[in-house]
Amino acid sequence: MRRLRRSALPADTVELARYLIGKTLVHETSEGRTSGRIVETEAYIVGDAAGHAFRGQTARNRSLFLRRGHAYVYFIYGVSYLLNVSSEQAGVGAGVLLRALEPLQGIELMQQRRGTLRLQDLARGPGRLTIAMGVGIGDDGADLCSRGPLWLGTPARATGEVGVSVRIGITKEADRLLRFFERDNRYVSGTLRLNRIR
């Protein structure tokens, strides 16, 4: 497995969301290395009313306006951090939410962090994903294509068929088909009905 170069990342939010399916997320910490295959993403495109960049750049969302391949981490509902990948050129706000991983490395460490032995649930859902991977607000703005501890890597194996559906848990622009997932992967979140779409 090697780090993804920024030049390999599509310079379009929707294309990046699809491209990241099957790629690897790696985090190297003092506790150890954890990694997982990205099996579910959601695109939040330029001008998207459901996206955090919709009202312009702020101190909180500035990482969404970095050139593609940076981490945007934010706290939501008072309980979870969520991890996004910035997806456009510098100064343009858009991103890809990482919704689920298939665990690869550091599974015991993920289980400790999550407080469960159930493999399927370690990183199925964006809040669980960040807990399992040890990602927090300190990772906001990290360059995922550099030699830092949190990075994107090449696929661990061939990627299966990619499905597409509406996004989960939003009310604005909820009918857009901007969620991507690896079909028939048990680590994907969402309902069976949603995961059969397209």
N, C-alpha and C positions, 0 to 999 in steps of 0.2 A: 504494500500500500504506500502510495506517495501523496504528498500534498497537492491539492488542485492549484493550478496557476490561475491568476485572475483572468488572463487572456482566454482561458477555457470556459469561463462563465458567460452564458448568453447575456447580452446587454439589453435585455427586455425582461420585465418582471414575470410575465406569464411563462415565457420560455424557460426562465431560470427555475421557476417552481416545478415545472415538469422535469427539467434536467437534473435537479437535485435528487429525484427519486432513484434510489439504489446507490447513491454516493454515501460516503462515510463521514460521521462526525466523531472527532477525537478530542478528549480532554485529558491533559497530563497535569496532575496535581501532586502535592506532597503525599497524599493518601495512595496514589497509584494512577494507572492509566485506565480510562474507560472509553469504549467506543461502541458505535452502533450504526447499522444501515439505516439511512433515512427512507422511510416507507410511506410518509404522508406529509404533504405540505399544503399551504394555502397562499395564494397570491393576493397582495393588497396593492393595486396598481395606482399609477398617477391619477389624481382626481377622484379617487375612490372614497365615497363618504364614510365607509366603514373603516378606513385606514387612519392611522395615527398622524399621517402627514397632511391630511386633508385641509386643516386650517393653517398650515404653514409651519416653519421651523420654530422650535422652542428649545429651552435648555433640556427639557425631558426627552424630546424625540430627535435631537441633533444627529444621532448616529444613523438614522434613516436617510439622512441627506449626504452621507459619505458615499464615495464611489463604491460600486458593487463589491460584495465580498466582505463586508464588515458586520459585526454582531450588533444588533439592537436588542437590548434586554430591558424589560420593564416589569413592574410589579402590578398585579391585577387582583381585584376582589379582596385585597388584604391577606391573601394566602399563597399566591403563586407568582414565580417569575416565569416569563415567556421569552423564548429566543427566536429572533428573526434574523434574516440575512438581508442587508441592504442590496438593492437590485438595479439601480440605474447609475447614471453618471453623477459626479459630485455636484451637489446643489439641487438635485432632483429627489424629492422624497417618495420612496416606495420600498416595499419589502416583501419577503417571503417568510411566513411563519412556519417553523418546523413543528409539526403536530405529533409525530410518532417515530420511534426508532425500534429496530430489531436489535437487541443487545448482542454484541460480539465479544468484547474484551472487558475484564473487570466486573464480571457478573456478580461475584460475591460482594464487591464494594457497592454496586448498585443496590443489591438486596439490603445491605446494611443501611444505606441512605434512605431507602424507601420503606424499610420496616416490613418487608414482605419477601417471601421466597417464590411467589408466583411469577414465573418468568414472563408470561404474556402481559402482565400488568406493570412491569418495571418502568417502561417508557412509552406506554400507550396513552397518548393525550399530552398536550403541551406542558402542563404543569408537572406531571409526573416525569416527563423527559428531563426538565431542568434539574429536578431533585436527583434523579438517578445519575445524571452526568456531572453533578456538582457545579452547575452554572448559576451565577447570581449577578447582582447589579455590578459587581466589580469587573465583570466581563463585558459590560456595555462598551461598545466602540472598538472591541478587539478586532484586529485584522485577521480574518479567517484564512487568508491566503499567504500569511507570513510564517515565520519560524516561531511564533508564540505558542503557548500551551493549549489553546483552543483553536482547532483548525478543521478544515474540510479536506477529505481525502478521496482517492479514487475508489471505485467499487471493489468490494471484497469478493463478489461473484456477479454473474450476469443478472441484469435486472429483468423482472417479469413484465407482463403486460401492465401498462399504466392506465388506470381508470380516472374519470373526471366526474365531479359532482358539484353541487352548490356547497358553499362554506357552512361551517357549523357554529351555532351559538351567536349569530349576529342578527340584527334587525334591519340595518340599512343595506340596500343593494344586495339583499339576501338571495336573489334569484340568479346571480351570476355564477357561471360554471367555472370557478376558480380554485377548486380543491382538487388535488392530484394525489393518487395513492397507488401502491403496488397491489394489483388484484390478487385475491386469494392468499394474502399474507395475514396471518392471525394476529400480528402486532399492530395492525391498523385500527384506529378508533372509529367511532360512528356506528350507526345502525346497519343491519344487514341490508335493509332496503336501500339506504343511501349508497352502500358499497357495491350495489349491483347496477347503479346508473352508469350508462355509457361504457 
